[in-house]
Amino acid sequence: MNGPSHPVKQDEITVTDQGAGFGSPLQNRAVEDAATKAVTQAYEDEGWTVEDVSTEKLGWDLTCTHPGGAIVKVEVKGVSGIRPAVLLTTNEVRAARHEEEWVLTVVTRALSSRPEITEFSREDTLAAATPYVFRADLGASVSTPASTCPHCSRPGIPIVHGEPGPEMIAAANEGRIALGGCSINAGQPTWTCSEGHKWRLDDRPQT
């Protein structure tokens, strides 16, 4: 079965240590939890032993072991609608490339009473995967005109999104960046200043 040929246009993307997806963090968590439950139940019903390894950042969510010795490394993606268009993190793509037992299982209608489970091979997944979001680490440079607050002319501070690691937290504490949370919304501000004003790169000074 073929996977999605191109990404669905969405306004909001969430990136956390657990993965990436469309929608708000709360909505994503509900969908992913429902999907994981459905896939776990499906494997257990067929006699597999299922271990949840989603917090170990291996590039898959479930390690499933069959009584006969077979092992499947299952990356679970939940979708509230009917189209299996999902986001993969760099770590998940790495696992798909290097782990022969890796498979992608997409649960559509995940929050409904009748979720639908479809499994995709790593070959089909990689063939369907296209770059969608890129992270550009531009450091602490704030020397360009766009980094000056259009409201008060104070130096700008770049707003960085994503699950903050030690380096991001340290940079935020030093005032070199501002943490913007895990959700990325179309049209949201990309810069802030010490006075709390926020603006985008294409904003112009206000009179």
N, CA and C atoms as a LAMMPS dump frame, in Angstrom:
ITEM: TIMESTEP
0
ITEM: NUMBER OF ATOMS
621
ITEM: BOX BOUNDS ff ff ff
-5.0000000000000000e+02 5.0000000000000000e+02
-5.0000000000000000e+02 5.0000000000000000e+02
-5.0000000000000000e+02 5.0000000000000000e+02
ITEM: ATOMS id mol type element x y z
1 1 1 N 0.848 -1.199 0
2 1 2 C 0 0 0
3 1 3 C 0.871 1.232 0
4 2 1 N 0.509 2.212 -0.797
5 2 2 C 1.31 3.421 -0.894
6 2 3 C 1.021 4.373 0.25
7 3 1 N 2.029 5.135 0.684
8 3 2 C 1.859 6.152 1.71
9 3 3 C 1.465 7.457 1.087
10 4 1 N 1.408 8.547 1.877
11 4 2 C 1.018 9.854 1.375
12 4 3 C 2.038 10.365 0.38
13 5 1 N 1.592 10.915 -0.739
14 5 2 C 2.493 11.379 -1.78
15 5 3 C 2.985 12.785 -1.526
16 6 1 N 2.257 13.57 -0.733
17 6 2 C 2.702 14.912 -0.391
18 6 3 C 2.014 15.339 0.881
19 7 1 N 2.595 16.257 1.624
20 7 2 C 2.036 16.637 2.92
21 7 3 C 0.748 17.425 2.783
22 8 1 N -0.101 17.287 3.781
23 8 2 C -1.324 18.069 3.842
24 8 3 C -1.002 19.452 4.382
25 9 1 N -1.568 20.481 3.805
26 9 2 C -1.325 21.83 4.291
27 9 3 C -1.994 21.997 5.651
28 10 1 N -1.203 22.42 6.637
29 10 2 C -1.701 22.628 7.986
30 10 3 C -1.166 23.943 8.512
31 11 1 N -1.84 24.511 9.517
32 11 2 C -1.427 25.784 10.078
33 11 3 C -0.582 25.633 11.32
34 12 1 N -0.622 24.477 11.961
35 12 2 C 0.046 24.327 13.246
36 12 3 C 0.811 23.014 13.287
37 13 1 N 2.047 23.081 13.742
38 13 2 C 2.9 21.92 13.882
39 13 3 C 3.418 21.877 15.298
40 14 1 N 3.439 20.7 15.896
41 14 2 C 3.975 20.524 17.234
42 14 3 C 5.196 19.622 17.171
43 15 1 N 6.286 20.046 17.806
44 15 2 C 7.509 19.259 17.871
45 15 3 C 7.888 19.084 19.333
46 16 1 N 8.012 17.826 19.788
47 16 2 C 8.42 17.537 21.156
48 16 3 C 9.451 16.426 21.14
49 17 1 N 9.947 16.039 22.324
50 17 2 C 10.866 14.913 22.42
51 17 3 C 10.222 13.618 21.948
52 18 1 N 8.894 13.564 21.979
53 18 2 C 8.193 12.351 21.598
54 18 3 C 7.98 12.245 20.093
55 19 1 N 8.161 13.341 19.365
56 19 2 C 7.942 13.295 17.928
57 19 3 C 7.372 14.593 17.405
58 20 1 N 6.733 14.502 16.239
59 20 2 C 6.174 15.692 15.607
60 20 3 C 4.823 15.36 15.014
61 21 1 N 3.955 16.383 14.934
62 21 2 C 2.64 16.16 14.352
63 21 3 C 1.914 17.451 14.109
64 22 1 N 0.807 17.356 13.365
65 22 2 C -0.035 18.498 13.104
66 22 3 C -0.958 18.728 14.296
67 23 1 N -1.272 19.987 14.579
68 23 2 C -2.22 20.314 15.627
69 23 3 C -1.551 20.761 16.91
70 24 1 N -2.365 21.015 17.921
71 24 2 C -1.868 21.499 19.199
72 24 3 C -1.256 20.35 19.997
73 25 1 N -0.391 20.651 20.984
74 25 2 C 0.19 19.584 21.802
75 25 3 C -0.846 18.713 22.491
76 26 1 N -1.908 19.333 23.023
77 26 2 C -2.942 18.579 23.723
78 26 3 C -3.67 17.64 22.776
79 27 1 N -4.037 18.157 21.601
80 27 2 C -4.733 17.32 20.616
81 27 3 C -3.84 16.178 20.143
82 28 1 N -2.564 16.492 19.873
83 28 2 C -1.643 15.457 19.407
84 28 3 C -1.483 14.343 20.429
85 29 1 N -1.374 14.728 21.685
86 29 2 C -1.2 13.718 22.725
87 29 3 C -2.391 12.775 22.78
88 30 1 N -3.6 13.314 22.683
89 30 2 C -4.798 12.48 22.721
90 30 3 C -4.836 11.52 21.537
91 31 1 N -4.49 12.035 20.351
92 31 2 C -4.515 11.211 19.15
93 31 3 C -3.437 10.128 19.22
94 32 1 N -2.221 10.517 19.628
95 32 2 C -1.126 9.552 19.695
96 32 3 C -1.386 8.48 20.747
97 33 1 N -1.943 8.876 21.891
98 33 2 C -2.248 7.897 22.938
99 33 3 C -3.282 6.88 22.448
100 34 1 N -4.303 7.384 21.755
101 34 2 C -5.339 6.489 21.223
102 34 3 C -4.757 5.556 20.171
103 35 1 N -3.88 6.093 19.32
104 35 2 C -3.269 5.284 18.278
105 35 3 C -2.378 4.199 18.868
106 36 1 N -1.573 4.573 19.855
107 36 2 C -0.682 3.604 20.494
108 36 3 C -1.475 2.495 21.168
109 37 1 N -2.562 2.871 21.812
110 37 2 C -3.42 1.872 22.466
111 37 3 C -3.997 0.9 21.444
112 38 1 N -4.446 1.424 20.3
113 38 2 C -5.047 0.582 19.27
114 38 3 C -4.025 -0.383 18.678
115 39 1 N -2.823 0.112 18.398
116 39 2 C -1.786 -0.743 17.811
117 39 3 C -1.309 -1.788 18.81
118 40 1 N -1.133 -1.377 20.056
119 40 2 C -0.726 -2.324 21.095
120 40 3 C -1.733 -3.45 21.218
121 41 1 N -3.013 -3.096 21.236
122 41 2 C -4.069 -4.105 21.353
123 41 3 C -4.067 -5.045 20.163
124 42 1 N -3.863 -4.495 18.964
125 42 2 C -3.866 -5.313 17.754
126 42 3 C -2.732 -6.338 17.777
127 43 1 N -1.545 -5.929 18.193
128 43 2 C -0.425 -6.876 18.262
129 43 3 C -0.636 -7.9 19.365
130 44 1 N -1.109 -7.456 20.523
131 44 2 C -1.323 -8.393 21.629
132 44 3 C -2.399 -9.411 21.289
133 45 1 N -3.411 -8.994 20.545
134 45 2 C -4.463 -9.925 20.137
135 45 3 C -3.916 -11.032 19.253
136 46 1 N -2.801 -10.765 18.573
137 46 2 C -2.186 -11.773 17.701
138 46 3 C -1.05 -12.513 18.402
139 47 1 N -0.92 -12.322 19.711
140 47 2 C 0.031 -13.094 20.488
141 47 3 C 1.397 -12.469 20.675
142 48 1 N 1.576 -11.214 20.22
143 48 2 C 2.864 -10.555 20.364
144 48 3 C 3.009 -9.961 21.766
145 49 1 N 4.244 -9.882 22.245
146 49 2 C 4.562 -9.147 23.463
147 49 3 C 4.977 -7.744 23.058
148 50 1 N 4.365 -6.739 23.654
149 50 2 C 4.587 -5.353 23.241
150 50 3 C 5.265 -4.573 24.364
151 51 1 N 6.381 -3.938 24.028
152 51 2 C 7.092 -3.075 24.972
153 51 3 C 7.077 -1.643 24.453
154 52 1 N 6.577 -0.728 25.275
155 52 2 C 6.537 0.684 24.905
156 52 3 C 7.909 1.302 25.176
157 53 1 N 8.576 1.738 24.093
158 53 2 C 9.91 2.341 24.218
159 53 3 C 9.905 3.779 23.716
160 54 1 N 8.729 4.379 23.705
161 54 2 C 8.578 5.706 23.103
162 54 3 C 9.397 6.781 23.804
163 55 1 N 9.691 6.588 25.088
164 55 2 C 10.45 7.611 25.823
165 55 3 C 11.959 7.454 25.674
166 56 1 N 12.402 6.407 24.986
167 56 2 C 13.833 6.13 24.872
168 56 3 C 14.47 6.758 23.632
169 57 1 N 13.664 7.426 22.796
170 57 2 C 14.155 8.132 21.618
171 57 3 C 14.947 7.228 20.68
172 58 1 N 14.392 6.048 20.41
173 58 2 C 15.051 5.086 19.538
174 58 3 C 14.712 5.307 18.069
175 59 1 N 13.619 6.023 17.828
176 59 2 C 13.147 6.197 16.462
177 59 3 C 11.93 5.349 16.159
178 60 1 N 11.435 4.66 17.168
179 60 2 C 10.171 3.928 17.071
180 60 3 C 9.546 3.885 18.455
181 61 1 N 8.257 3.502 18.499
182 61 2 C 7.493 3.582 19.746
183 61 3 C 7.321 2.251 20.46
184 62 1 N 7.133 1.181 19.694
185 62 2 C 6.84 -0.121 20.282
186 62 3 C 7.798 -1.176 19.738
187 63 1 N 8.363 -1.968 20.638
188 63 2 C 9.128 -3.14 20.221
189 63 3 C 8.243 -4.353 20.454
190 64 1 N 7.865 -5.003 19.374
191 64 2 C 6.923 -6.122 19.449
192 64 3 C 7.663 -7.434 19.166
193 65 1 N 7.514 -8.401 20.067
194 65 2 C 8.213 -9.675 19.949
195 65 3 C 7.206 -10.815 19.831
196 66 1 N 7.361 -11.617 18.78
197 66 2 C 6.472 -12.758 18.546
198 66 3 C 7.004 -13.984 19.277
199 67 1 N 6.119 -14.88 19.729
200 67 2 C 6.591 -16.101 20.394
201 67 3 C 7.591 -16.883 19.559
202 68 1 N 7.515 -16.753 18.233
203 68 2 C 8.446 -17.459 17.364
204 68 3 C 9.8 -16.804 17.247
205 69 1 N 9.941 -15.61 17.857
206 69 2 C 11.233 -14.943 17.866
207 69 3 C 11.322 -13.705 16.989
208 70 1 N 10.356 -13.487 16.126
209 70 2 C 10.385 -12.313 15.253
210 70 3 C 10.21 -11.037 16.062
211 71 1 N 10.897 -9.981 15.629
212 71 2 C 10.817 -8.681 16.293
213 71 3 C 10.417 -7.626 15.279
214 72 1 N 9.488 -6.76 15.658
215 72 2 C 9.072 -5.643 14.817
216 72 3 C 9.193 -4.367 15.639
217 73 1 N 9.846 -3.375 15.046
218 73 2 C 10.025 -2.075 15.702
219 73 3 C 9.027 -1.11 15.081
220 74 1 N 7.981 -0.797 15.811
221 74 2 C 6.82 -0.101 15.269
222 74 3 C 6.828 1.375 15.637
223 75 1 N 6.866 2.228 14.635
224 75 2 C 6.644 3.66 14.837
225 75 3 C 5.153 3.918 14.64
226 76 1 N 4.498 4.44 15.659
227 76 2 C 3.052 4.652 15.624
228 76 3 C 2.754 6.117 15.336
229 77 1 N 1.859 6.359 14.391
230 77 2 C 1.375 7.7 14.102
231 77 3 C -0.148 7.684 14.105
232 78 1 N -0.718 8.636 14.831
233 78 2 C -2.168 8.745 14.885
234 78 3 C -2.663 9.922 14.081
235 79 1 N -3.786 9.735 13.418
236 79 2 C -4.418 10.785 12.623
237 79 3 C -5.896 10.806 12.978
238 80 1 N -6.436 12.01 13.226
239 80 2 C -7.851 12.084 13.584
240 80 3 C -8.748 11.94 12.364
241 81 1 N -8.231 12.251 11.165
242 81 2 C -9.007 12.134 9.936
243 81 3 C -8.792 10.798 9.256
244 82 1 N -9.034 10.773 7.929
245 82 2 C -8.976 9.513 7.197
246 82 3 C -7.756 9.397 6.294
247 83 1 N -7.006 10.478 6.126
248 83 2 C -5.845 10.442 5.246
249 83 3 C -4.569 10.194 6.044
250 84 1 N -3.764 9.19 5.675
251 84 2 C -2.546 8.858 6.433
252 84 3 C -1.372 9.753 6.082
253 85 1 N -1.501 11.052 6.336
254 85 2 C -0.415 12.005 6.137
255 85 3 C 0.16 12.348 7.504
256 86 1 N 1.441 12.04 7.715
257 86 2 C 2.052 12.184 9.036
258 86 3 C 3.392 12.908 8.922
259 87 1 N 3.929 13.316 10.067
260 87 2 C 5.254 13.925 10.134
261 87 3 C 6.22 12.947 10.788
262 88 1 N 7.428 12.855 10.236
263 88 2 C 8.477 12.021 10.795
264 88 3 C 9.625 12.903 11.267
265 89 1 N 10.172 12.594 12.427
266 89 2 C 11.328 13.329 12.907
267 89 3 C 12.588 12.783 12.241
268 90 1 N 13.69 13.523 12.385
269 90 2 C 14.968 13.067 11.847
270 90 3 C 15.364 11.725 12.436
271 91 1 N 15.103 11.537 13.718
272 91 2 C 15.448 10.282 14.379
273 91 3 C 14.63 9.119 13.837
274 92 1 N 13.362 9.363 13.544
275 92 2 C 12.509 8.312 12.99
276 92 3 C 12.945 7.927 11.577
277 93 1 N 13.34 8.921 10.783
278 93 2 C 13.846 8.633 9.437
279 93 3 C 15.153 7.84 9.515
280 94 1 N 16.011 8.227 10.466
281 94 2 C 17.263 7.485 10.657
282 94 3 C 16.983 6.02 10.971
283 95 1 N 16.033 5.781 11.877
284 95 2 C 15.693 4.404 12.237
285 95 3 C 15.126 3.649 11.041
286 96 1 N 14.297 4.31 10.257
287 96 2 C 13.717 3.661 9.079
288 96 3 C 14.798 3.249 8.084
289 97 1 N 15.851 4.032 8.006
290 97 2 C 16.933 3.734 7.067
291 97 3 C 17.835 2.598 7.54
292 98 1 N 18.002 2.48 8.854
293 98 2 C 19.028 1.573 9.369
294 98 3 C 18.501 0.367 10.141
295 99 1 N 17.247 0.374 10.529
296 99 2 C 16.697 -0.737 11.306
297 99 3 C 15.793 -1.586 10.402
298 100 1 N 16.231 -2.806 10.087
299 100 2 C 15.486 -3.65 9.153
300 100 3 C 14.109 -4.04 9.679
301 101 1 N 13.955 -4.054 11.006
302 101 2 C 12.666 -4.472 11.581
303 101 3 C 11.678 -3.314 11.718
304 102 1 N 12.089 -2.1 11.301
305 102 2 C 11.271 -0.901 11.486
306 102 3 C 10.079 -0.895 10.533
307 103 1 N 8.91 -0.539 11.06
308 103 2 C 7.714 -0.344 10.235
309 103 3 C 6.966 0.885 10.756
310 104 1 N 6.207 1.493 9.885
311 104 2 C 5.353 2.619 10.269
312 104 3 C 3.913 2.137 10.301
313 105 1 N 3.257 2.348 11.429
314 105 2 C 1.847 1.997 11.556
315 105 3 C 1.047 3.268 11.781
316 106 1 N 0.144 3.563 10.86
317 106 2 C -0.664 4.776 10.927
318 106 3 C -2.089 4.394 11.317
319 107 1 N -2.589 5.063 12.332
320 107 2 C -3.957 4.833 12.784
321 107 3 C -4.791 6.042 12.388
322 108 1 N -5.668 5.871 11.415
323 108 2 C -6.572 6.94 11.033
324 108 3 C -7.864 6.821 11.837
325 109 1 N -8.595 7.947 11.922
326 109 2 C -9.806 7.978 12.762
327 109 3 C -9.466 7.5 14.171
328 110 1 N -8.3 7.944 14.67
329 110 2 C -7.766 7.396 15.916
330 110 3 C -8.674 7.621 17.118
331 111 1 N -9.401 8.723 17.114
332 111 2 C -10.252 9.042 18.257
333 111 3 C -11.673 8.502 18.122
334 112 1 N -11.943 7.807 17.035
335 112 2 C -13.284 7.262 16.827
336 112 3 C -13.42 5.903 17.496
337 113 1 N -14.613 5.364 17.482
338 113 2 C -14.845 4.049 18.08
339 113 3 C -14.343 2.928 17.179
340 114 1 N -14.003 3.268 15.907
341 114 2 C -13.52 2.255 14.975
342 114 3 C -12.273 2.765 14.255
343 115 1 N -11.159 2.869 14.955
344 115 2 C -9.923 3.322 14.312
345 115 3 C -9.457 2.317 13.262
346 116 1 N -8.802 2.815 12.233
347 116 2 C -8.309 1.963 11.15
348 116 3 C -6.782 1.95 11.179
349 117 1 N -6.201 0.763 11.21
350 117 2 C -4.759 0.59 11.332
351 117 3 C -4.179 0.129 10.001
352 118 1 N -3.183 0.871 9.509
353 118 2 C -2.51 0.511 8.26
354 118 3 C -1.008 0.507 8.5
355 119 1 N -0.358 -0.555 8.046
356 119 2 C 1.083 -0.688 8.246
357 119 3 C 1.829 -0.429 6.94
358 120 1 N 2.918 0.353 7.039
359 120 2 C 3.735 0.685 5.879
360 120 3 C 5.163 0.195 6.117
361 121 1 N 5.756 -0.386 5.101
362 121 2 C 7.138 -0.839 5.222
363 121 3 C 8.072 0.359 5.304
364 122 1 N 9.27 0.13 5.752
365 122 2 C 10.231 1.23 5.821
366 122 3 C 10.59 1.728 4.432
367 123 1 N 10.588 0.831 3.426
368 123 2 C 10.881 1.249 2.061
369 123 3 C 9.803 2.182 1.53
370 124 1 N 8.535 1.825 1.744
371 124 2 C 7.434 2.677 1.287
372 124 3 C 7.419 4.005 2.036
373 125 1 N 7.733 3.943 3.327
374 125 2 C 7.744 5.172 4.13
375 125 3 C 8.816 6.132 3.645
376 126 1 N 10.026 5.635 3.434
377 126 2 C 11.123 6.486 2.986
378 126 3 C 10.869 7.023 1.578
379 127 1 N 10.242 6.227 0.726
380 127 2 C 9.943 6.684 -0.63
381 127 3 C 8.922 7.811 -0.63
382 128 1 N 8.017 7.798 0.365
383 128 2 C 6.962 8.811 0.43
384 128 3 C 7.371 10.042 1.216
385 129 1 N 8.474 9.946 1.96
386 129 2 C 8.878 11.045 2.841
387 129 3 C 9.565 12.149 2.038
388 130 1 N 9.122 13.385 2.268
389 130 2 C 9.736 14.553 1.643
390 130 3 C 10 15.607 2.712
391 131 1 N 11.067 16.419 2.571
392 131 2 C 11.345 17.464 3.567
393 131 3 C 10.171 18.422 3.694
394 132 1 N 9.792 18.726 4.934
395 132 2 C 8.631 19.592 5.167
396 132 3 C 8.955 20.745 6.104
397 133 1 N 9.727 20.469 7.16
398 133 2 C 10.138 21.497 8.11
399 133 3 C 11.637 21.379 8.321
400 134 1 N 12.354 22.487 8.238
401 134 2 C 13.782 22.506 8.475
402 134 3 C 14.077 23.37 9.695
403 135 1 N 15.061 22.965 10.499
404 135 2 C 15.498 23.762 11.633
405 135 3 C 16.765 24.511 11.235
406 136 1 N 16.767 25.805 11.391
407 136 2 C 17.934 26.627 11.091
408 136 3 C 18.437 27.245 12.384
409 137 1 N 19.584 26.786 12.871
410 137 2 C 20.175 27.324 14.098
411 137 3 C 21.097 28.471 13.704
412 138 1 N 20.627 29.687 13.878
413 138 2 C 21.372 30.857 13.476
414 138 3 C 22.134 31.489 14.633
415 139 1 N 22.228 30.774 15.739
416 139 2 C 22.984 31.263 16.878
417 139 3 C 22.338 32.476 17.509
418 140 1 N 23.164 33.345 18.054
419 140 2 C 22.661 34.501 18.799
420 140 3 C 22.834 35.797 18.028
421 141 1 N 23.021 35.705 16.712
422 141 2 C 23.243 36.916 15.923
423 141 3 C 21.993 37.771 15.901
424 142 1 N 22.127 39.035 16.316
425 142 2 C 21.007 39.975 16.304
426 142 3 C 21.476 41.293 15.706
427 143 1 N 22.35 41.202 14.706
428 143 2 C 22.975 42.404 14.171
429 143 3 C 22.268 42.965 12.952
430 144 1 N 21.272 42.242 12.426
431 144 2 C 20.605 42.715 11.23
432 144 3 C 19.533 43.727 11.584
433 145 1 N 19.139 44.625 10.654
434 145 2 C 18.101 45.614 10.94
435 145 3 C 16.791 44.989 11.378
436 146 1 N 16.497 43.8 10.855
437 146 2 C 15.232 43.163 11.199
438 146 3 C 15.177 42.765 12.665
439 147 1 N 16.354 42.689 13.335
440 147 2 C 16.369 42.263 14.724
441 147 3 C 16.164 43.42 15.699
442 148 1 N 15.943 44.621 15.185
443 148 2 C 15.667 45.777 16.049
444 148 3 C 14.162 45.931 16.217
445 149 1 N 13.724 46.079 17.449
446 149 2 C 12.29 46.162 17.718
447 149 3 C 11.676 47.346 16.972
448 150 1 N 10.637 47.126 16.177
449 150 2 C 9.997 48.224 15.46
450 150 3 C 9.17 49.126 16.364
451 151 1 N 8.974 48.712 17.623
452 151 2 C 8.161 49.495 18.557
453 151 3 C 8.992 50.384 19.47
454 152 1 N 10.154 49.869 19.936
455 152 2 C 10.953 50.623 20.91
456 152 3 C 12.429 50.718 20.546
457 153 1 N 12.816 50.119 19.418
458 153 2 C 14.194 50.155 18.905
459 153 3 C 15.198 49.42 19.776
460 154 1 N 14.722 48.613 20.725
461 154 2 C 15.642 47.807 21.513
462 154 3 C 16.108 46.597 20.686
463 155 1 N 17.242 46.002 21.055
464 155 2 C 17.741 44.824 20.329
465 155 3 C 16.721 43.691 20.344
466 156 1 N 16.623 43.018 19.228
467 156 2 C 15.688 41.906 19.137
468 156 3 C 16.258 40.62 19.705
469 157 1 N 15.388 39.746 20.145
470 157 2 C 15.752 38.429 20.664
471 157 3 C 14.979 37.401 19.844
472 158 1 N 15.654 36.483 19.15
473 158 2 C 14.943 35.51 18.325
474 158 3 C 14.098 34.561 19.169
475 159 1 N 12.893 34.272 18.696
476 159 2 C 11.997 33.327 19.357
477 159 3 C 12.241 31.948 18.756
478 160 1 N 12.594 30.994 19.596
479 160 2 C 12.932 29.644 19.15
480 160 3 C 11.86 28.672 19.634
481 161 1 N 11.408 27.795 18.731
482 161 2 C 10.355 26.831 19.061
483 161 3 C 10.919 25.427 19.168
484 162 1 N 10.202 24.588 19.878
485 162 2 C 10.6 23.2 20.041
486 162 3 C 10.789 22.849 21.5
487 163 1 N 10.942 21.56 21.76
488 163 2 C 11.174 21.093 23.128
489 163 3 C 12.556 21.553 23.572
490 164 1 N 12.667 22.399 24.592
491 164 2 C 13.966 22.969 24.956
492 164 3 C 14.89 21.96 25.627
493 165 1 N 16.112 21.886 25.113
494 165 2 C 17.15 21.087 25.747
495 165 3 C 18.011 21.975 26.621
496 166 1 N 19.065 21.434 27.21
497 166 2 C 19.928 22.225 28.104
498 166 3 C 20.517 23.459 27.423
499 167 1 N 20.934 23.332 26.151
500 167 2 C 21.542 24.465 25.467
501 167 3 C 20.531 25.588 25.252
502 168 1 N 19.297 25.23 24.858
503 168 2 C 18.26 26.236 24.648
504 168 3 C 17.892 26.921 25.959
505 169 1 N 17.78 26.15 27.027
506 169 2 C 17.421 26.728 28.328
507 169 3 C 18.507 27.692 28.791
508 170 1 N 19.778 27.287 28.602
509 170 2 C 20.88 28.166 28.995
510 170 3 C 20.868 29.449 28.18
511 171 1 N 20.619 29.337 26.875
512 171 2 C 20.578 30.523 26.017
513 171 3 C 19.428 31.446 26.4
514 172 1 N 18.283 30.854 26.778
515 172 2 C 17.134 31.659 27.198
516 172 3 C 17.426 32.373 28.514
517 173 1 N 18.073 31.682 29.429
518 173 2 C 18.422 32.303 30.716
519 173 3 C 19.395 33.46 30.544
520 174 1 N 20.226 33.366 29.505
521 174 2 C 21.183 34.432 29.232
522 174 3 C 20.6 35.55 28.381
523 175 1 N 19.344 35.378 27.943
524 175 2 C 18.693 36.41 27.15
525 175 3 C 19.073 36.399 25.684
526 176 1 N 19.724 35.319 25.212
527 176 2 C 20.138 35.251 23.807
528 176 3 C 19.009 34.773 22.905
529 177 1 N 18.055 34.021 23.456
530 177 2 C 16.879 33.579 22.724
531 177 3 C 15.673 33.663 23.651
532 178 1 N 14.479 33.569 23.075
533 178 2 C 13.239 33.47 23.856
534 178 3 C 12.552 32.175 23.468
535 179 1 N 12.106 31.42 24.451
536 179 2 C 11.44 30.152 24.178
537 179 3 C 10.011 30.405 23.737
538 180 1 N 9.638 29.824 22.584
539 180 2 C 8.315 30.059 22.021
540 180 3 C 7.353 28.911 22.172
541 181 1 N 7.748 27.845 22.869
542 181 2 C 6.866 26.699 23.031
543 181 3 C 7.02 25.706 21.897
544 182 1 N 6.219 24.662 21.937
545 182 2 C 6.356 23.563 20.971
546 182 3 C 5.482 23.734 19.729
547 183 1 N 4.506 24.622 19.766
548 183 2 C 3.613 24.805 18.62
549 183 3 C 4.151 25.871 17.678
550 184 1 N 4.039 25.594 16.379
551 184 2 C 4.46 26.538 15.357
552 184 3 C 3.229 26.91 14.533
553 185 1 N 2.777 28.15 14.647
554 185 2 C 1.576 28.607 13.953
555 185 3 C 1.935 29.57 12.83
556 186 1 N 1.172 29.479 11.757
557 186 2 C 1.406 30.383 10.636
558 186 3 C 1.19 31.829 11.065
559 187 1 N 2.133 32.712 10.713
560 187 2 C 1.983 34.137 10.978
561 187 3 C 2.364 34.582 12.362
562 188 1 N 2.87 33.684 13.204
563 188 2 C 3.19 34.082 14.57
564 188 3 C 4.503 34.861 14.612
565 189 1 N 4.739 35.66 15.658
566 189 2 C 5.964 36.454 15.758
567 189 3 C 7.211 35.575 15.795
568 190 1 N 8.315 36.112 15.286
569 190 2 C 9.59 35.399 15.293
570 190 3 C 10.648 36.104 16.135
571 191 1 N 10.349 37.337 16.584
572 191 2 C 11.282 38.115 17.404
573 191 3 C 10.549 38.75 18.571
574 192 1 N 11.289 39.011 19.653
575 192 2 C 10.762 39.741 20.792
576 192 3 C 11.881 40.648 21.317
577 193 1 N 11.57 41.456 22.335
578 193 2 C 12.583 42.329 22.928
579 193 3 C 12.421 42.306 24.442
580 194 1 N 13.288 43.031 25.138
581 194 2 C 13.269 43.028 26.601
582 194 3 C 12.001 43.648 27.17
583 195 1 N 11.289 44.44 26.359
584 195 2 C 10.035 45.05 26.794
585 195 3 C 8.825 44.158 26.51
586 196 1 N 9.06 43.031 25.871
587 196 2 C 7.967 42.101 25.595
588 196 3 C 7.254 42.316 24.281
589 197 1 N 7.698 43.3 23.457
590 197 2 C 7.104 43.464 22.133
591 197 3 C 7.472 42.274 21.253
592 198 1 N 6.589 41.925 20.341
593 198 2 C 6.852 40.805 19.433
594 198 3 C 6.562 41.223 18.004
595 199 1 N 7.333 40.698 17.075
596 199 2 C 7.141 41.052 15.669
597 199 3 C 7.727 39.968 14.777
598 200 1 N 7.399 40.078 13.489
599 200 2 C 7.946 39.181 12.481
600 200 3 C 9.034 39.906 11.695
601 201 1 N 9.797 39.143 10.945
602 201 2 C 10.907 39.71 10.188
603 201 3 C 10.448 40.755 9.183
604 202 1 N 9.229 40.591 8.647
605 202 2 C 8.768 41.516 7.624
606 202 3 C 7.984 42.688 8.188
607 203 1 N 7.924 42.819 9.531
608 203 2 C 7.254 43.965 10.134
609 203 3 C 8.066 45.245 9.9
610 204 1 N 7.391 46.376 9.898
611 204 2 C 8.052 47.664 9.747
612 204 3 C 7.766 48.501 10.997
613 205 1 N 8.607 49.475 11.293
614 205 2 C 8.368 50.315 12.471
615 205 3 C 6.991 50.935 12.461
616 206 1 N 6.362 50.946 13.649
617 206 2 C 5.034 51.515 13.773
618 206 3 C 5.131 52.996 14.167
619 207 1 N 4.238 53.827 13.676
620 207 2 C 4.226 55.245 14.025
621 207 3 C 3.048 55.541 14.925
